[in-house]
């Protein structure tokens, strides 16, 4: 079985496993897609199994005519570990807010992807899922201060996330985008 097929099957299972007892996940009011494009360092996450042990993780977005080309790069196990890359296509599901996407790793399956926090300067964002199973805290710089990160952790706990599963993604200080 190929890695792509395994990844697709894993994502399909993730989409099916949602906790229906929590209230609907609220997104930000609006995402200016042009400002959102570019590189985002993954600062902390409740990671998928594919991301376990990620270092220097960066998610990059670029608009095409039909979708948002997404590239996720990281080093496995250490800053000097092998580079891994995953490509996906993002499809905006709510064009009023641009904050709810379907992320497609393998056709025809699209995983839930929601912009649940975005600062006014487009420097920090949090991507969540309705199921509250995975979350990504991302920033335009490789680090966030401890107080800000602690505040995000508390906020996510209030949304129903198991923040004990939240892990800091090691980023090489001042490292260029992988």
C-alpha positions as CSV (number, residue, x, y, z in Angstrom):
1,X,0.0,0.0,0.0
2,X,1.5,3.4,-1.0
3,X,2.1,6.1,1.5
4,X,-0.4,8.4,-0.3
5,X,-3.1,5.7,-0.1
6,X,-2.3,5.1,3.6
7,X,-2.5,8.8,4.3
8,X,-5.8,9.1,2.5
9,X,-7.3,6.2,4.4
10,X,-6.1,7.7,7.7
11,X,-7.7,11.1,6.8
12,X,-10.9,9.4,5.8
13,X,-11.1,7.8,9.2
14,X,-10.4,11.1,10.9
15,X,-13.3,12.7,9.1
16,X,-15.6,9.9,10.2
17,X,-14.6,10.1,13.9
18,X,-16.4,13.3,15.2
19,X,-17.7,13.9,18.7
20,X,-21.3,15.0,18.2
21,X,-21.8,16.1,21.9
22,X,-19.8,19.4,21.5
23,X,-21.4,22.6,20.2
24,X,-20.5,23.5,16.5
25,X,-17.0,24.8,16.0
26,X,-17.1,28.6,15.4
27,X,-14.8,30.0,12.8
28,X,-13.4,33.6,12.5
29,X,-15.8,36.1,10.8
30,X,-13.7,36.5,7.7
31,X,-10.4,35.4,6.1
32,X,-8.8,37.5,3.4
33,X,-7.4,34.7,1.4
34,X,-4.7,36.8,-0.2
35,X,-3.3,37.9,3.2
36,X,-3.6,34.3,4.5
37,X,-1.4,32.8,1.7
38,X,2.3,32.2,2.4
39,X,4.3,30.4,5.0
40,X,3.1,29.6,8.5
41,X,5.4,28.0,11.1
42,X,3.6,25.3,13.1
43,X,4.2,26.3,16.7
44,X,2.2,23.7,18.5
45,X,-0.3,21.0,17.5
46,X,-2.4,18.1,18.5
47,X,-0.7,16.2,15.6
48,X,-1.9,13.5,13.3
49,X,0.2,10.3,13.3
50,X,1.9,11.5,10.1
51,X,3.2,14.6,12.0
52,X,4.5,12.8,15.1
53,X,8.0,13.9,15.9
54,X,7.9,16.9,13.5
55,X,10.6,19.5,13.8
56,X,10.8,22.8,11.8
57,X,7.3,22.3,10.5
58,X,5.9,24.9,8.0
59,X,2.6,24.9,6.3
60,X,2.5,26.9,3.0
61,X,-0.5,28.1,1.0
62,X,-0.7,29.4,-2.5
63,X,-3.9,30.2,-4.5
64,X,-4.5,28.6,-7.9
65,X,-7.6,29.2,-10.1
66,X,-9.3,26.2,-8.6
67,X,-8.0,25.6,-5.1
68,X,-5.5,26.5,-2.4
69,X,-2.3,24.5,-3.0
70,X,-1.0,23.4,0.4
71,X,2.5,22.1,1.2
72,X,3.4,20.8,4.6
73,X,7.1,20.4,5.2
74,X,8.9,19.2,8.3
75,X,11.9,17.2,9.5
76,X,11.2,13.9,11.1
77,X,12.6,13.3,14.6
78,X,15.1,16.2,14.8
79,X,16.2,19.4,13.2
80,X,18.6,17.3,11.1
81,X,16.2,14.5,10.3
82,X,14.9,13.6,6.9
83,X,12.6,16.2,5.3
84,X,9.1,15.1,4.7
85,X,6.6,16.8,2.5
86,X,2.9,16.4,2.1
87,X,0.8,18.2,-0.6
88,X,-2.9,18.9,-0.3
89,X,-5.6,20.9,-2.0
90,X,-7.7,23.3,0.0
91,X,-11.3,24.0,-1.1
92,X,-13.1,26.9,0.5
93,X,-16.5,25.5,1.7
94,X,-17.9,28.7,3.1
95,X,-17.2,31.6,0.7
96,X,-18.9,34.1,3.0
97,X,-16.2,33.8,5.6
98,X,-13.5,31.8,3.7
99,X,-12.8,30.2,7.1
100,X,-14.1,26.7,6.6
101,X,-12.2,24.5,4.1
102,X,-12.1,21.0,2.9
103,X,-8.5,19.8,2.8
104,X,-8.0,17.1,0.2
105,X,-5.0,14.8,0.5
106,X,-6.4,12.0,-1.6
107,X,-9.3,12.3,-4.1
108,X,-12.3,12.3,-3.4
109,X,-11.9,12.8,0.4
110,X,-11.8,16.2,2.0
111,X,-10.9,16.6,5.7
112,X,-12.5,19.3,7.9
113,X,-10.2,22.4,8.3
114,X,-11.4,25.5,10.0
115,X,-9.7,28.9,10.7
116,X,-10.9,29.3,14.3
117,X,-8.5,32.1,15.3
118,X,-6.7,34.7,13.2
119,X,-5.2,37.9,14.6
120,X,-5.9,41.2,12.8
121,X,-2.3,41.4,11.4
122,X,-2.4,37.8,10.0
123,X,0.6,36.9,12.1
124,X,-1.0,34.1,14.2
125,X,-3.7,31.6,13.4
126,X,-5.2,28.5,14.9
127,X,-6.7,25.8,12.6
128,X,-9.1,23.4,14.2
129,X,-11.6,20.7,13.3
130,X,-15.2,20.2,14.3
131,X,-14.3,16.9,16.0
132,X,-11.7,18.7,18.3
133,X,-9.3,15.9,17.5
134,X,-6.5,17.8,15.9
135,X,-5.4,21.5,16.0
136,X,-2.5,23.6,14.8
137,X,-1.3,26.8,16.3
138,X,0.7,28.6,13.6
139,X,2.6,31.9,13.2
140,X,4.5,33.8,10.6
141,X,7.6,33.6,12.9
142,X,9.1,30.4,14.3
143,X,8.3,31.1,17.9
144,X,5.5,32.6,20.1
145,X,6.0,33.9,23.6
146,X,5.1,31.5,26.5
147,X,2.2,33.8,27.8
148,X,0.6,33.9,24.3
149,X,0.9,30.1,23.9
150,X,-0.5,29.5,27.4
151,X,-3.5,31.7,26.6
152,X,-4.2,29.8,23.4
153,X,-3.9,26.5,25.3
154,X,-6.5,27.7,27.8
155,X,-8.8,29.0,25.0
156,X,-8.6,25.6,23.2
157,X,-9.4,23.8,26.4
158,X,-12.5,25.9,26.7
159,X,-13.5,24.8,23.1
160,X,-13.4,21.2,24.2
161,X,-9.9,20.2,23.0
162,X,-7.8,17.8,25.1
163,X,-4.9,20.1,25.5
164,X,-2.9,17.5,27.3
165,X,-2.3,16.1,23.8
166,X,-0.9,19.5,22.6
167,X,2.8,19.3,21.7
168,X,5.3,22.1,21.0
169,X,6.8,21.7,17.5
170,X,10.5,22.4,17.8
171,X,11.6,25.2,15.5
172,X,15.2,26.1,14.9
173,X,15.6,29.7,16.0
174,X,15.7,31.9,12.9
175,X,15.5,28.8,10.6
176,X,14.6,29.6,7.1
177,X,11.4,28.0,5.7
178,X,12.3,24.4,4.9
